[in-house]
């Protein structure tokens, strides 16, 4: 039978890794390790949130990590499933985040690398896997930082309408990033609470306090990015509103200046008998002068009021 599951054995610890495994592969895992059918079902379906379930013989954990869809300029979630026992770890991925797959290949190809990360119980290997997946998120955070810096440089360049789309893309990615990462701290704390059953008590704090701190750092950076982009968005909206107000003000002034002229033209254009000025030799020029004078008077008045 062709299987998508790969095995590494180092000492007493076994690491099984699969990329989009088949139903037969999942059935094999269920029979070999006694995994609960609900967990196998969760592996088959796309999960919307991280989780950690405890069983007498193993832990089942789902973590979501962000990845960047370059085509759509969008941050999306990739799911990693973990089955964690005393002397084994089973990881299932969708193959999108290649850092996990590459780490498995490194351990598979190099006996020294496998011994380095797969000595003792499963806590050390689990720490290294999550550590590498967390490290994978930092370039995306740096990319968001650069996008925000570009927005800061352009925000007073007079291109407020063009910047709106960029602002919305960045805000969408920050919201998606936060939604993906928001439960990681809770999951890691739960893992630390399980150390008496599944992990060596002497090593668990050393391993997972580091992961918790990095998770907090990622969350703090995301909060800073959210506050910054919200501030820039408000500033850009204020600039657009200010420009629109200026346009409306100018159009309103033009309308006020034109109305008297239109009124005069309407009155003297009624073709009533004995209308003064109209039938005079210079009637047209006199009326035109009156209209222009009124408009200039309004213009001077607006200038004195500092409305223009």
Buried (B, 14 or more C-beta within 10 A) or exposed (E): EEEBBBEBEBEEBBBBBBBEBBEEBBEBBBEEBEBBEEBBEBBEEEBEEBBBBBEEEBBBBBBBBBBBEEEEEEBBBBBBBBBBBEEBBBBBBBEBBEBBBEBBBEBBEEEEBBEBBBEBBBBBBBBBBBBBBBEBBEEBBEBBBEBBEEBBEBBEEEEBEEBBEBBEBBBEBBBBBBBBBBBBBEBBEBBBEBBEEBBBEEBBEEBBEBBBEBBEEBBEBBEEBBEBBEEBBEBBEEBBEEEEEEEEEEEEBEEEBBEBBEEBEEEBEEEEEEEEEBEEEEBEEBBBEBBEEBBEEBEEBBEEEEEE
